[in-house]
Structures are given as C-alpha cells and as structure tokens.
Amino acid sequence: MTQFIDRRLNPKGKSLANRQRFLRRARTQIREAVQKSLKDSAVADIGKNRKIKISSRGTREPRFRLDPKAGGERDFVLPGNKEFSPGDEIKKPRSGEDGGRGKQAGDSGDGEDDFEFTMTQDEILDIFFEDLELPNLVRTTLKETPSRTWRRSGITTAGSPTQINLIRTMRHAFGRRIALKRPSIANLNLLVEQLDALEREEPQTDEIRARIVTLREDIAKANAKRKWIGFIDPIDVRYNAFTEQPIPTSQAVMFCLMDVSGSMGEREKDLAKRFYMLLHLFLKRRYERVDIVFIRHTHDAQEVDEQEFFYSRQSGGTIVSTALDKMLEIQKERYATADWNIYAAQASDGYTQSGDARHCVEMLNADIMPLCQYYAYIEILDEREMEVFASEDSGAELWRAYRTVADLWPNFATKRISKPADIFPVFRELFKKTEVTS
Amino acid sequence: MTPLFTESEWDFGTLDRVYKAIEEIALGELKLDVYPNQIEVISSEQMLDAYSSLAMPLMYNHWSFGKLFAREEAMYRAGYSALAYEIVINSSPCISYLLEENSMTMQALVIAHAAFGHNHFFKNNYLFRQWTNAEGILDYLAFAKRYIAACEDRHGRDDVEAVLDSAHALMDQGVFRYRRPPRPSKERVLEKRRKRVEHEEEAYSELWRTLPAGIEPPAVSPAIDPEEDYPGEMKVPEENILYFLEKHSPALKPWQREMLRIVRNLSQYFYPQRQTKVMNEGCATFVHYTLMNALYDKGLITESSLLEFLHSHTSVVFQPDFDDRRYYGLNPYALGYGMMADIKRICTTPTPEDRDWFPHIAGKGDWMDVLKDGWANYRDESFIEQFLSPKLMRDFRMFALFDKADEGAYKVSSIHNETGYRRVRASLARQYDVGSADANIQITGANLHSDRKLFVEHRMNRGVPLQVQSRELVCAHIERLWGHEVIFEEVPNEE
C-alpha cells in the first residue's frame, strides 16, 4: 500500500513564477533598494548576486488584527513564572506586547518593516540596465558569460557519427586489410575469370578438372575471408575530437578620471559611478582581466583607491591636464601598450582653469589618443544647465576643446548627461564595434 | 533482534523496512487508524517551494507566495532557521514529505511523526472529518491552479492579482465557523465546472465584442444548479465575508466570484488546522515518541540512534520561559506533548490530586483509549479545558495576566496554585479558542436597492478594537470587491 516516491529529480524552480510576480509587484521598492545598493558597492562588483533589503510598502498583506494596546481588556497565560504572586504588577514594555520580548511571529501586514532577500546577478542587471535604458541587444551581450568556443583537439576513437574523420578511418581500414591479406575485388575477379576460362576449355582433362576444383576452393576461401575481414571494421573508425576552450582574450586597463573639486556633488558622483560601472561591465565581458585605475584631480592629480575616489572630498582649483599627465605616467610605468588595451573614462562638470583646455587637447592628440582603444568623456550637468546648453556646439571651454578632439578621433566620445538614461549613448560606438567583431 | 540500520545514511530499502516495522507497531499495538500513506523524498529547495505554497503540493500562482519563498530562502541561507524535517498534507492518500538531508534516524522519526501521528489525527479528529474533504483536496487544488492560470490568460495578470489580493486580505473572514459548509465531492466539482464552462460558452456571442466601449453585454444568466444556494434573499448578519461577496456583490464578474470561492474553500480547508495546532502536533509528537521507544525496546534501533532521536525530540518540545530571549509564545509541540504524556501518567500512575481532578480517567490503565478519544472528539480549547492538569501547570509554571489597555502594567491575576489552577486553565483555553481570538467581523446589511452601501461591523470582545491601519487597508479591499461604499463600525458585543 505504501509508496515511496523519489521526487528529488523533479524539475526545480517551481516557485519561479511566483518570484517573478513578486519582483514585479515590489518593483518600485526593489529599484530604490538596488540603486542604493549599487551606490554603496564597488564598480567591479556589479554583476554579482547580492542581498537586497526593501521596505514592505507595496507588498503588504493586510488582515484584520486585534489591537489590545488601543483599548479594552484581556487575559493571557505565560509560562515560566519565577517570582510572581497574584496581585503583582509587571510593567508593560514600551513597544511590543506580551510581557516578554516584543516580537510576535507572523503578524504580517503590520509587524514587518523591512524585508531582506537575495537577488541574482541577472535580476540586478535588469534593473541597472532599465535605468540606463540600454537597447535590448546590448543587454543580452553584456549579460553573457565569457565566450567559449569549440576547438579541434586531435582524433579520438569515440564520438558521434557526424564527426567521423573519413580519411583517417579509411586509412586505418586500408592498413588492416593489407595486414590481414583481405582479397581484393580485383583478385577475386581474376580467379573467377580463370575459372570461367578453364570451364570453357575443351576437352576437359583431369588436370584441368583438378585445377577447376582448386580454383573453386580458392574462390570460396577468398569469399569467406572477405566476409570475416570487413571492409571497414569498428576499430578503424576515428572521430574528430573537439574541446571547449575560452576564446583567447587579452587584458585591459580602465582609467577612471574624475574631477573631485567642490563643484562635483553627490548627484554628479553617482552619475559618474554608473558611467564607470557600465564601462567596466562591458570591458569585463571582452577581456579576461580588467584593471581599474582611479585618478582624481583638482589642481593636482593623484591615484587613489575606489573608496577615496568616490567619497572623499578635496578643495582646490581645477586643472584637468594634471590628470592626463598622471594617467600617462601610470600607463608608462605599468601598462605597456603591447600587453594592455587602454580605455579611459573621464567625468567632469566641465570647468577647468582657463588655458588648460588647449593644453589638454594637445596632450590628447599627441600622446593619449594614439594609445587608447577608446576615450569617453562625460560632462555632468544639472537639468537646468542642460536646457541652456541644448546645442552640442555651445558650451564651456573644455567642452568646445574636446569637440575638436572628437572630430579628429573616431574613438573619442563626448556627451553631456544629466540623468542615468543619458549615459549609454556615450558608449554607442563601443557597442557597435562589438556587434561586428563578436 | 538485529537493528534495522546502523549507518546514518538512508536508502530506499532501509526506509521500506523501517516503515514496515513502524507500521506493525502503530497499527498492531497502538491500533492507530490511518489513511494510506504516500511518502515522498524531496530536496531542500523543494522543501522551500512547499513552504511557500502554504505547504501544499500544488498551488495557484500569486506574488505573496514568491515573497514568502524569498523570505524563507534568505532566512535559511543565512542559517537563521533550519528547515522542517517534514511536511504532511491532510489528504487521502496522506502525503508526507521527507527531506533528503535527514539521517536514517530522522527519517524514522519523521515517518512515525507524520505518516502515523498526523495521519491518525487527520483521519479521526471530528473537525477534520466534518469540515475537510481529504479525498478531494488535491483535485480541487489542481482545478484552482488551472482555473486561475486560465483567468490570467483571459483577463490579464493585473486583474487577477487584484482580486486575489483582496480575497487574501479577507481569508480569515472566509470561513463558516458554526454552520457546516456544503462538501463538494471531486466528481461534483468537476461536473459543475464543466457545466459552468459549457454554459458560458453557449451564452457567449461574437456580437458582444462589437459593442462600443462602456456598454456591457447582458450578464450570462446563471446556469441552473439546484444545489447552489442562489442569491435570492441575503442572510444577515453574515460572518463569512468572502461568501457574502461571492454571492451578493453587485460589482463582480462570474470568474471573479469563482476566484473568491477558491480562496474561501482553501481558507475553510485550513480552518480545522488552526483550531487544533496544539493537539495535532501533540498527537504526532506523542506518537513518534512512543513508536521510537518501542522500536528501541524491540532492539530494532541502536542506542546511538535512540540518543540522536532524543536530542531532536527534546529540542522540539523545549519551552523557553516568557522572559527568555528565545520566547516566541507557547510552543504547541511542548504543550501538546506535555498534556498527552501527562494523560498517560494519570492513567497509569495517578496521584491523589489526579484522582480529585480526573476521576473518570485516573488509574484507568488503558491510556491509548483515553488519548484516542481525546484526539477524535476535542479541539485545542476544549482539550485544554478538559485535560490540563495542575501538575502540568506547575511544570510549565503558568501564570495568568490581566491586561487593560490604558494601564501601564499587567496585573498577575492567577498563578499555578490551588486557587489559581482553574482560572489559569480557563484563561489558557480561551486563548486557544480561534472563535474568540479572531476578530468577530460581521456583515450586517446592504442597501442593495438604493445607494448600495455595505455595512460591516466588528463586535468587540471585551472592548479590544481592531488595529486602525490594517483595518483601513482591509476595508479598501472589501470596497474593491463590493464596488460601492463600505461603512465600518466598531460595536461593543451585546453578550
């Protein structure tokens, strides 16, 4: 009567449909939480599973609940009396209920405030991309894991019929046939012809009859041998072998340059961070190894770690060319162009000391652009400024100067942004290239 | 006798031998009466799946289940909570899930606990016998899942989600507490559904699709079904709000009514479990304790597996004190098992006190008979009122508190002493009476022929009101289902 059933092999992810419904339902809260979480995490950490804490607003499941704190009276029983006698009083705890600890399990609907769960890399990226308004094709190419390819790796004795290596197989068969002395069709035909000739000869002497008998035996033997020794035997068959290998990739270094003078506020830095994140995602997909170098500058440039890059503040003027100097210096020291692909991403609010812009352009044209695979510059404005500078041609000194570089170098991109969705067009060229090459 | 197993790893052969040994004792010696068993081994992920669908093997899709899953998974991965060793479903055959990570001893424990303890309780307790339909539940769930999926296809996910949200908010108000609901048999459900669909299709005409927006096609006249109580006269007051809305709401379409009905039937199915938490777990725990010891006495399990079992058993029935950090309310396993072990003690070795308190069972000897009668004919409230002994109250060191909302302190009203026993017991029993622990919400009327206002009231038990915030949210859900204004009122109970 009893049955034991092994259900372990049943398909997994039975509750996937429910999870999708939940993510959709809590979309707004999740988005806020993901954005906050991205803000606090390292540039290179995007694209990992992470814990997300959302407020339960929006996913509340209200039920009618009694509220004994608000009025009325009740009795209840607790275990573990140690010192109380009838008539004693126990002070009510300020929050929570039932004398002991506050938490009452399962009062969903009002008790819960925050809700923590893990989101997968794909789910996080979806939300990240949604903000940046990436085209779909780009989304999928970015989410792909490093590509691998099948490469020939010699010959094996096992495989699928479609991968039979005919030449090798036939060669083995041929050798075996020779070694085992398998009579060929030609030989056999020769014997048959001889037999025919003898049979037709008149008169049939004893000698001829004897020869006919031996010939017949020979033909029978030859036929039998051809049967035993196959034209192709399973042991002859060879297959082409393939193994999966990662597509050889090289390494890249990504220089993040940012103006950190007082004019760059929280919002500007957050936008810049997303800009770097997106570039990093892209590079990570294309190169086995990606180094990130953070260079911040005011009137003076320094290489710093990520924490300092985004969160510490410095006062001083703004000289952009110092950062370019620093970048060149580091590149010469550590990242030889023979071994490294060089990418640079610069974020600024567009102000620099007068005269410096011209200096920057000279450096870019002469020294930097010849080294770089791609150089992206974003100027972060607020919405109001964005309206003022509606045309690409108008703008501050640095902007106008960089426009001249962009005209000369196709791999130099400039863009003004004021919201996350503006970021992607900066990389448009970059992604176009990959679509062709990959 | 040689032990059935010595290794801690399990395999299906051993499971089968252990099951047979347990069955022999359970049916032969304890004379338990169970549904046929179906035992399934599942992985931890599947266990999480089962958690998040109300512990049912299949369930319709809704975001709240996804939320539950995400929460459980986060807790589990962070190591805050261990998974249950088993889940058992009140169905025939009775399905128990075993977690693959359990050791062989744990599997034996779980088989004894779920496949015999819970199973006996499901089959014999009067609430389950009267109010749930063990044979039909899986078919009904399959129907519900298909029906709701079809609704999503036809009417869009958002609309379906909205109705389910509202229905879930009223789930606690979707049960008949006093009057027995009609019990649809499997065939009747299927037959009904077929008729319903057929009728809908017959009444459908392509023409209605050409109507300009805003004009509704004439409502499909309901199929003739003599057993369906057709919304003729509405009866008020009505405690089953989901039932009332399903039958009388002027705003709902037929498929929405069917969905309310599904949620209501589910709620009704779970209602007996809510009323018998202590007894159900107590029964299962007592049965597994008895069975495992019997196995050991016969030499069928080794001493080391007995110790492993005892370790797990004691942590299951552990009751922290109220001022302990781990206190999370009374542990139903501890209370239930404690009472049942106590009944056995009273039957076999009664003290004079027990003879005073329980003259009808003290020293009776046949404890299994007393317990079986208890399991069959009581629910938590009445079981506690009848069988909680002074000794157990002393063991738990129970004391009763009186709480008045506008006072700054609780008053200790009675403790575990001669004068207090009865009052502590009565107070605890009331705490387990779902009827009075749940808010008493009634629909008292509806102006069907004028402004269509719906009147809902909460009859306060000893003046305790509803929490305002959640009340307003739920009222908004009622309003959505009713389609017109809802007037809510808190009234003192006349009793």
Interface residues (C-beta under 8 A of the other chain):
Chain A: M1 T2 Q3 F4 I5 D6 R7 R8 N10 K12 K14 S15 A17 N18 R19 Q20 R21 F22 L23 R24 R25 A26 K51 T59 R60 E61 P62 R63 F64 R65 L66 D67 P68 K69 A70 G71 G72 E73 R74 D75 F76 V77 L78 P79 G80 N81 K82 F84 S85 P86 G87 D88 E89 I90 K91 K92 D98 G99 G100 R101 K103 Q104 A105 G109 D110 F115 E116 F117 T118
Chain B: F12 L15 D16 Y19 E23 P36 N37 Q38 I39 E40 V41 I42 S43 E45 Q46 L48 D49 S52 S53 N61 H62 W63 S64 F65 G66 K67 F69 A70 R71 E73 A74 R77 P93 Y97 E100 R157 E161 D165 H168 A169 M171 D172 Q173 Q319 P320 D321 F322 D323 D324 R325 Y327 Y328 G329 L330 F396 R397 M398 F399 A400 L401 F402 D403 K404 A405 D406 G408 A409 Y410 K411 V412 S413 S414 I415 H416 T419 G420 V424 S427 L428 R430 Q431 A439 I441 H458 M460 N461 R462 G463 V464 P465 L466 Q467 V468 Q469 S470 R471 L473 V474 H477
